Amino acid sequence: MAEPRTTAVRPQVSRRREVSHTSARSLLMTVLGEFALPRGTPVWTSMLVDVLGFLGVEEKSARQALARSAAEGWIVSERLGRRVRWSLTPPGRRLLTEAAERVYTFGRDVPAWDGRWLILLISVPEAKRDLRHRLRTQLTWSGFGSPVAGVWISADLARQSEADRILAELGLTTQALSFVAAYGEIGEQDAMVAQSWDLTELEERYERFIGRFAALRPSGGRATLRAQTELVHEWRRFPFLDPRLPAELLPTGWCGAEAADLFHHKHVDWRPDAQHYWDVLLDAEETG
């Protein structure tokens, strides 16, 4: 059993400073995915600006986030008199549906491991730096780690199909080889894991997540909607950061499972009040 956790007192900072490091567009997509997507109904500009406002986003930034999301094809506007409301486009719905599936299921189950590794050998010329960067980004998001240049590994053999898709999209299929094998007797498997993933940084992120939300008890609809949005917004990063390694490969006292339990319990507990308050805001906009 892990030792009792002590949480340091967080310094008091203004919301303006805290949100200055957060993309207003990213927060907008979290709001749309959590509240607009399940309903499939348009949302007025004024309501979205107000909701982003009590999440710490200034009105100008909120309106820019709407414009940028529309330019990228995720949302579309409709003018009714002097007012404008927004709906998700088909690509926007697909994007947020896939994101919701990843976010809401992440951390629930840890697959059993048979000790075998999926190994990719990929040759990309040094001169093609942009291609190398795109490959690294996509494989990292898919949970692969790289112990040495040109070699990528995963403890989840099911990720081979995802790797194949990434390589095909980047035009690298003919420049890659794949193997499935157990670790040999030369060197240490733990050292390979440490070279492939920065688990220390990841665990520190999990600890900050736990420290921020474990003791949070929002009171009232507005506070709960804000807490729920921030909970999902913070958690949505972890599926792209955590390779979901088997327990045998993780450091002693790993807190990822604790963070996952916290997210899923808080999300269930806060959801009714947060969703109800969203409906209250919708009704007020429609009748106001």
C-alpha positions as CSV (number, residue, x, y, z in Angstrom):
1,M,0.0,0.0,0.0
2,A,1.3,3.5,-0.9
3,E,2.3,5.7,1.9
4,P,-0.1,8.5,2.9
5,R,0.2,11.5,0.6
6,T,0.8,14.9,1.8
7,T,-0.3,17.8,-0.4
8,A,1.5,21.1,-0.2
9,V,-0.5,24.3,0.0
10,R,-0.8,25.7,-3.5
11,P,0.2,29.3,-3.9
12,Q,-2.7,31.7,-4.6
13,V,-2.5,33.0,-8.1
14,S,-5.0,35.0,-10.1
15,R,-7.1,33.2,-12.7
16,R,-5.7,35.6,-15.4
17,R,-2.2,34.4,-14.8
18,E,-3.2,30.8,-14.5
19,V,-5.2,30.7,-17.7
20,S,-2.6,32.7,-19.6
21,H,-0.7,29.4,-20.2
22,T,-3.9,27.7,-21.5
23,S,-5.2,27.8,-25.0
24,A,-8.7,29.4,-25.0
25,R,-9.5,27.3,-28.1
26,S,-8.5,24.2,-26.2
27,L,-10.8,25.1,-23.3
28,L,-13.6,25.9,-25.8
29,M,-13.3,22.4,-27.3
30,T,-13.4,20.9,-23.8
31,V,-16.6,22.8,-23.0
32,L,-18.2,21.8,-26.3
33,G,-17.2,18.2,-25.9
34,E,-18.5,17.9,-22.3
35,F,-21.7,19.9,-22.7
36,A,-22.7,20.7,-26.3
37,L,-21.8,17.3,-27.9
38,P,-24.2,15.2,-25.8
39,R,-27.1,17.5,-26.6
40,G,-26.5,18.2,-30.3
41,T,-28.1,21.6,-30.0
42,P,-26.6,25.0,-31.0
43,V,-25.1,27.3,-28.3
44,W,-25.3,31.1,-28.4
45,T,-22.1,33.2,-28.6
46,S,-23.0,35.1,-25.4
47,M,-23.4,31.9,-23.4
48,L,-20.0,30.4,-24.6
49,V,-18.3,33.7,-23.9
50,D,-19.8,33.8,-20.4
51,V,-18.9,30.2,-19.6
52,L,-15.3,30.7,-20.9
53,G,-15.3,33.9,-18.8
54,F,-15.7,32.2,-15.5
55,L,-13.1,29.7,-16.6
56,G,-10.7,32.6,-16.8
57,V,-10.8,33.5,-20.5
58,E,-11.2,37.1,-21.5
59,E,-14.0,38.0,-23.9
60,K,-11.7,38.9,-26.8
61,S,-9.8,35.6,-26.4
62,A,-13.1,33.7,-26.3
63,R,-14.4,35.3,-29.5
64,Q,-11.0,34.6,-31.2
65,A,-11.3,30.9,-30.1
66,L,-14.7,30.7,-31.7
67,A,-13.4,32.2,-34.9
68,R,-10.3,30.0,-35.0
69,S,-12.4,26.8,-34.3
70,A,-14.7,27.8,-37.2
71,A,-11.8,28.4,-39.5
72,E,-10.5,24.9,-38.7
73,G,-13.9,23.5,-39.6
74,W,-14.9,22.2,-36.1
75,I,-17.9,24.6,-35.6
76,V,-20.2,26.6,-37.8
77,S,-22.2,29.8,-37.0
78,E,-25.8,30.7,-37.7
79,R,-27.1,34.2,-37.4
80,L,-30.6,34.8,-36.1
81,G,-31.3,38.5,-36.1
82,R,-28.6,40.2,-34.2
83,R,-27.5,37.1,-32.4
84,V,-25.2,34.2,-33.4
85,R,-25.2,30.6,-32.3
86,W,-22.8,27.8,-32.9
87,S,-23.1,24.2,-33.9
88,L,-20.6,21.4,-34.2
89,T,-19.8,20.4,-37.8
90,P,-19.8,16.6,-38.7
91,P,-15.9,16.6,-38.5
92,G,-16.2,18.5,-35.1
93,R,-18.6,15.9,-33.8
94,R,-16.3,13.1,-34.9
95,L,-13.3,14.8,-33.3
96,L,-15.0,15.3,-30.0
97,T,-16.6,11.9,-30.0
98,E,-13.3,10.2,-30.5
99,A,-11.7,12.4,-27.8
100,A,-14.5,11.7,-25.4
101,E,-14.0,7.9,-25.9
102,R,-10.3,8.2,-25.2
103,V,-10.7,10.6,-22.2
104,Y,-13.6,8.8,-20.4
105,T,-12.2,5.3,-20.8
106,F,-8.5,6.1,-20.1
107,G,-7.2,4.6,-16.9
108,R,-10.1,2.2,-16.2
109,D,-8.4,-1.1,-17.1
110,V,-4.7,-2.1,-17.2
111,P,-4.3,-5.0,-19.7
112,A,-2.4,-8.1,-18.7
113,W,1.1,-8.3,-20.1
114,D,2.8,-11.5,-21.4
115,G,6.3,-10.0,-21.3
116,R,6.6,-9.4,-25.0
117,W,7.5,-6.1,-26.7
118,L,6.4,-4.6,-30.0
119,I,9.6,-3.2,-31.6
120,L,9.7,-0.8,-34.6
121,L,12.9,0.0,-36.6
122,I,12.3,3.1,-38.6
123,S,14.8,4.9,-40.8
124,V,14.2,8.6,-41.5
125,P,17.0,10.7,-43.1
126,E,18.4,13.4,-40.8
127,A,17.7,16.0,-43.5
128,K,13.9,15.3,-43.2
129,R,13.6,16.9,-39.8
130,D,9.9,17.8,-40.2
131,L,9.0,14.2,-41.0
132,R,11.1,13.0,-38.1
133,H,9.3,15.4,-35.8
134,R,5.8,14.3,-37.0
135,L,6.8,10.6,-36.6
136,R,8.0,11.2,-33.1
137,T,5.0,13.2,-32.1
138,Q,2.5,10.7,-33.4
139,L,4.2,7.6,-32.1
140,T,4.7,9.3,-28.7
141,W,1.0,10.1,-28.6
142,S,0.3,6.5,-29.3
143,G,2.3,5.3,-26.3
144,F,5.5,4.3,-28.0
145,G,8.9,5.1,-26.4
146,S,12.3,5.4,-28.1
147,P,15.3,3.9,-26.2
148,V,17.7,4.8,-29.0
149,A,17.4,6.7,-32.3
150,G,15.4,4.8,-34.9
151,V,14.0,2.3,-32.4
152,W,10.5,2.5,-31.0
153,I,8.9,0.1,-28.4
154,S,5.6,-0.6,-26.8
155,A,4.5,-3.2,-24.3
156,D,1.0,-3.2,-26.0
157,L,1.1,-5.5,-29.0
158,A,-2.3,-4.2,-30.1
159,R,-0.7,-0.9,-31.0
160,Q,0.9,-2.4,-34.1
161,S,-2.2,-1.5,-36.3
162,E,-2.0,2.1,-35.0
163,A,1.7,2.2,-35.8
164,D,1.0,0.8,-39.3
165,R,-1.6,3.6,-39.9
166,I,0.8,6.3,-38.8
167,L,3.6,5.0,-41.0
168,A,1.3,4.7,-44.0
169,E,0.1,8.3,-43.5
170,L,3.7,9.6,-43.3
171,G,4.8,7.5,-46.3
172,L,7.3,5.5,-44.2
173,T,5.9,1.9,-44.5
174,T,8.7,0.8,-46.7
175,Q,11.3,2.2,-44.4
176,A,10.1,0.4,-41.3
177,L,10.4,-3.1,-39.8
178,S,8.5,-4.6,-36.8
179,F,9.2,-7.4,-34.4
180,V,7.5,-9.0,-31.4
181,A,10.0,-10.3,-28.8
182,A,10.8,-10.8,-25.2
183,Y,13.6,-8.9,-23.6
184,G,16.9,-10.8,-23.7
185,E,19.7,-11.4,-21.1
186,I,21.9,-8.5,-22.0
187,G,21.4,-5.2,-20.2
188,E,18.5,-4.3,-17.9
189,Q,14.9,-4.0,-19.0
190,D,14.3,-1.3,-16.4
191,A,17.1,0.8,-17.9
192,M,15.5,0.5,-21.3
193,V,12.1,1.7,-19.9
194,A,13.9,4.7,-18.3
195,Q,15.5,5.6,-21.6
196,S,12.2,5.3,-23.5
197,W,9.8,7.3,-21.2
198,D,10.2,10.1,-18.7
199,L,8.1,8.4,-16.0
200,T,9.4,10.9,-13.3
201,E,7.9,13.9,-15.1
202,L,4.7,11.9,-15.8
203,E,4.3,11.0,-12.1
204,E,4.8,14.6,-11.1
205,R,2.0,15.5,-13.4
206,Y,-0.3,12.9,-11.8
207,E,0.7,14.2,-8.4
208,R,-0.2,17.7,-9.4
209,F,-3.6,16.5,-10.7
210,I,-4.3,14.7,-7.5
211,G,-3.2,17.7,-5.4
212,R,-5.5,20.0,-7.4
213,F,-8.7,18.0,-7.4
214,A,-8.7,15.5,-4.5
215,A,-9.9,18.0,-1.9
216,L,-12.0,20.1,-4.3
217,R,-15.7,20.3,-3.2
218,P,-17.5,22.8,-5.5
219,S,-20.7,24.3,-4.2
220,G,-23.4,25.4,-6.6
221,G,-24.1,24.8,-10.3
222,R,-21.6,27.4,-11.6
223,A,-18.8,26.2,-9.4
224,T,-19.5,22.6,-10.3
225,L,-19.6,23.3,-14.0
226,R,-16.2,25.1,-13.7
227,A,-14.7,22.3,-11.7
228,Q,-16.0,19.6,-14.1
229,T,-14.6,21.4,-17.1
230,E,-11.2,21.9,-15.5
231,L,-11.2,18.3,-14.4
232,V,-11.8,17.0,-17.9
233,H,-9.5,19.6,-19.4
234,E,-6.6,18.5,-17.2
235,W,-7.3,14.8,-17.6
236,R,-7.5,14.9,-21.4
237,R,-3.7,15.4,-21.6
238,F,-2.9,12.1,-19.9
239,P,-3.9,9.7,-22.7
240,F,-1.3,11.4,-24.8
241,L,1.4,11.4,-22.1
242,D,1.0,8.0,-20.4
243,P,2.2,4.9,-22.3
244,R,0.0,2.7,-20.0
245,L,2.9,0.4,-19.1
246,P,2.1,-2.8,-17.3
247,A,2.5,-2.7,-13.5
248,E,5.6,-4.8,-13.7
249,L,7.4,-1.9,-15.5
250,L,6.3,1.0,-13.3
251,P,8.1,2.5,-10.3
252,T,7.0,1.4,-6.8
253,G,4.1,3.5,-5.5
254,W,3.0,4.6,-9.0
255,C,0.2,7.1,-8.6
256,G,-1.3,6.9,-12.1
257,A,-4.0,4.5,-10.9
258,E,-4.9,6.8,-8.0
259,A,-5.3,9.7,-10.4
260,A,-7.5,7.7,-12.7
261,D,-9.8,6.6,-9.9
262,L,-10.0,10.2,-8.7
263,F,-10.9,11.5,-12.2
264,H,-13.6,8.9,-12.8
265,H,-15.2,9.3,-9.3
266,K,-15.2,13.1,-9.5
267,H,-16.5,13.1,-13.0
268,V,-19.5,10.9,-12.0
269,D,-20.1,12.9,-8.8
270,W,-20.0,16.4,-10.4
271,R,-21.7,15.5,-13.7
272,P,-25.4,15.9,-12.7
273,D,-25.0,19.4,-11.2
274,A,-22.7,20.6,-14.0
275,Q,-25.0,19.3,-16.7
276,H,-28.0,20.8,-15.0
277,Y,-26.4,24.2,-14.7
278,W,-25.6,24.1,-18.4
279,D,-29.2,23.5,-19.1
280,V,-30.2,26.4,-16.9
281,L,-27.9,28.6,-18.9
282,L,-29.3,27.3,-22.2
283,D,-32.9,28.0,-21.0
284,A,-32.0,31.5,-19.9
285,E,-30.4,32.3,-23.3
286,E,-33.5,31.0,-25.1
287,T,-36.0,32.9,-23.0
288,G,-33.9,36.0,-22.4
